Amino acid sequence: MGFTVKRFKDYIYNELNNESRTRHMNDKAIQFEDAAGRKIKISPDAGVQVEDSEGTIIHDTPDCLIATGMAYGGHIYWKDIPGYMFLGEYASNSGATSLSYLPGVQNFSMTTRIPSDITNANGVFGFLNSYAFYYEGKERDSLNIVGAVRYGMEYNTTNYMAQHLIANYDLTQGFSNNLATGDVMKMGCQQQVFIPFTYDGNGVPNITIDIETYISNMATGAALYGTYHMFYVQGFLS
């Protein structure tokens, strides 16, 4: 089924002016090719496919349900978003020698951060700064910090989170009494992450997060220690 530009314009015009209906292609196919040899194909067997000039398929429409156990990422949009989101925080100056920070599954609404001109965002990406800290007076040889951050693909549940790790660290200080008065030591990880949206019962987009932080072998001094997990939004998937 070949189309000249005029015939294609006429075809589209006629379709738009007809009543709405579903068209089944049966055994017909449509193909468009530009001067560089790139092609868009629409056929009853392959659906919609885009090929580069070498014939490699670089985009297609899958023949399965995307929503079944998967989330569609789509296009990447960089965006300057001021500030950051606190995903978790804890601080104390007690004489404890260990800390277990386990806030459980948390859901963070993204409605105020999604730009109004992005109407179909599916996820977010950005910079995750996840660390534990302690001030002079808590340091000790073999002080150990263990941490992990995971995201969920279902709202308010830890289902399958074990395989969705976006931060992980197991660090030992390895020296004793090496901080000067008033100094602070931070240990953790910083990295770029991609997180899909989850949706509550009202369809509100969230990110669902689970955090673990453990500090062990601290000195008993009454100096400040704790953990922070900050997420700097840098863009969206749509």
C-alpha positions in Angstrom: 0.0 0.0 0.0 2.0 3.0 -1.2 1.4 6.6 -0.3 2.5 9.8 -1.9 2.5 12.8 0.4 -0.7 14.1 -1.1 -2.5 10.8 -0.9 -1.4 10.4 2.7 -2.7 13.9 3.5 -6.0 13.1 1.8 -6.2 9.8 3.7 -5.7 11.5 7.1 -8.1 14.3 6.2 -10.8 11.8 5.3 -10.2 9.7 8.4 -10.4 12.8 10.7 -13.7 13.9 9.1 -15.3 10.5 9.4 -17.0 9.2 12.6 -14.6 7.8 15.2 -14.0 4.1 14.8 -11.4 1.4 15.1 -9.6 0.4 12.0 -8.3 -3.1 11.5 -5.4 -3.3 9.0 -6.0 -7.0 8.1 -3.2 -7.7 5.5 -2.3 -4.1 4.7 0.8 -2.3 5.9 2.1 1.3 5.9 5.7 2.3 5.7 7.3 5.7 5.8 11.0 6.3 5.0 13.0 9.5 5.2 16.0 10.6 3.1 18.4 9.0 5.6 16.8 5.6 5.3 15.0 5.6 8.7 11.6 3.9 8.6 8.4 3.8 10.5 6.3 0.7 9.8 2.7 0.0 10.8 1.5 -3.5 10.0 -1.0 -6.1 11.4 1.9 -8.5 12.4 4.5 -6.2 13.8 2.4 -3.3 15.1 4.3 0.0 15.1 8.1 -0.2 14.6 10.8 2.3 14.0 14.0 1.3 12.3 17.3 3.1 11.9 19.1 3.3 8.5 20.7 -0.1 9.1 17.4 -1.8 9.7 17.8 -2.1 13.5 14.5 -1.8 15.3 15.0 1.0 17.8 11.3 1.3 19.0 8.3 -0.8 18.9 4.9 -1.4 20.6 5.1 -4.6 22.7 2.4 -7.2 22.3 2.1 -7.8 26.0 0.5 -5.8 28.8 3.1 -3.2 30.0 1.3 -2.9 33.3 1.7 -6.6 34.2 4.7 -6.5 36.5 6.4 -3.7 34.6 6.4 0.1 34.7 6.9 2.2 31.5 9.8 4.6 31.8 9.5 6.5 28.5 11.4 9.6 27.7 13.9 11.4 30.0 13.2 15.1 30.9 15.9 17.0 32.8 14.5 19.6 35.1 16.0 22.1 37.6 14.1 21.4 40.9 15.4 23.5 43.8 16.1 21.9 47.2 15.9 18.2 48.1 13.5 15.7 49.7 14.3 14.1 53.1 13.6 10.4 52.7 14.8 9.7 56.2 16.6 11.4 59.1 17.6 10.7 62.7 19.9 12.5 65.1 20.8 11.9 68.8 23.5 12.9 71.2 22.9 10.0 73.7 25.6 7.8 75.1 24.4 4.8 73.0 27.1 2.8 71.2 24.8 1.6 68.4 21.9 2.8 66.2 19.3 0.8 64.2 17.3 3.2 62.0 14.4 1.2 60.4 11.5 3.6 59.6 9.8 0.9 57.5 8.1 1.4 54.1 7.5 5.1 53.3 5.5 6.8 50.6 6.4 10.3 49.4 4.0 12.2 47.2 5.5 13.8 44.1 2.5 16.0 43.1 4.2 19.2 44.1 7.4 18.4 42.3 6.1 17.3 38.9 6.0 20.3 36.5 2.5 21.2 35.3 3.6 20.8 31.6 4.4 17.1 32.2 1.1 15.3 32.2 2.1 11.7 32.1 5.2 11.3 34.3 5.9 7.7 35.2 9.0 8.1 37.4 11.8 10.3 38.6 15.5 10.3 38.6 18.0 12.2 40.6 20.9 12.2 43.1 20.6 10.2 46.3 22.8 11.2 49.2 22.6 8.5 51.9 24.9 8.5 54.8 25.4 8.1 58.6 27.4 10.6 60.6 29.1 11.0 64.0 30.9 13.9 65.7 34.2 13.9 67.6 33.6 11.9 70.8 31.7 9.0 69.2 34.6 7.7 67.0 36.2 4.4 67.9 38.4 1.9 66.2 36.3 -0.5 64.0 33.2 1.7 64.3 30.9 0.2 61.6 28.2 1.7 59.4 25.8 -0.4 57.3 23.1 1.1 55.1 20.7 0.4 52.3 17.9 2.2 50.4 15.4 0.3 48.2 12.5 1.4 46.1 9.1 -0.3 45.5 7.0 -0.8 42.4 3.8 -1.1 44.5 2.4 1.5 46.8 3.0 1.0 50.6 4.5 -2.5 50.4 7.9 -4.0 50.5 7.0 -6.6 47.9 10.1 -7.4 45.8 12.1 -4.5 47.3 15.0 -6.8 48.0 15.9 -6.7 44.3 15.4 -2.9 43.9 18.5 -1.7 45.7 19.6 1.8 44.9 22.1 2.4 47.8 24.2 0.0 49.7 27.2 0.4 52.0 29.1 -1.5 54.7 32.0 0.7 56.0 34.4 0.5 58.9 36.2 3.6 60.2 39.4 1.7 60.9 41.1 4.2 63.1 40.6 5.6 66.7 40.2 9.0 68.1 41.3 10.8 64.9 38.7 13.6 64.8 39.6 17.0 66.0 37.3 18.9 68.4 34.0 19.7 66.7 34.8 17.6 63.6 32.2 15.3 61.9 32.7 12.1 59.9 30.2 11.1 57.2 30.1 7.6 55.8 27.7 6.4 53.1 27.2 6.7 49.4 26.1 9.2 46.8 24.8 8.1 43.4 22.4 8.7 40.5 19.1 6.7 40.8 16.0 6.1 38.8 12.7 5.4 40.8 9.3 4.5 39.3 6.1 6.1 40.6 3.6 4.1 42.7 0.0 5.3 43.1 -2.2 5.4 46.1 -6.0 4.7 46.0 -6.7 8.2 44.6 -4.1 7.9 41.8 -1.6 10.2 43.5 1.9 9.5 42.2 4.4 8.6 45.0 7.8 7.1 45.4 7.8 4.2 47.8 11.1 3.8 49.8 12.5 1.5 52.5 15.6 2.5 54.4 17.9 0.6 56.8 20.8 2.2 58.7 23.0 0.6 61.4 25.8 2.0 63.4 27.8 -0.2 65.8 30.9 0.1 68.0 30.5 3.8 68.8 32.2 5.3 71.8 29.9 6.1 74.7 30.6 9.9 74.6 27.5 12.2 74.4 28.3 13.6 71.0 25.9 13.9 68.1 25.4 11.0 65.7 22.7 9.9 63.3 21.7 9.3 59.6 20.3 11.3 56.7 18.9 10.3 53.3 18.4 13.1 50.9 17.0 12.9 47.3 17.7 15.7 44.8 15.3 15.5 41.9 16.9 16.1 38.6 14.2 15.1 36.1 11.3 12.8 35.2 10.5 9.8 33.1 7.5 10.3 30.9 
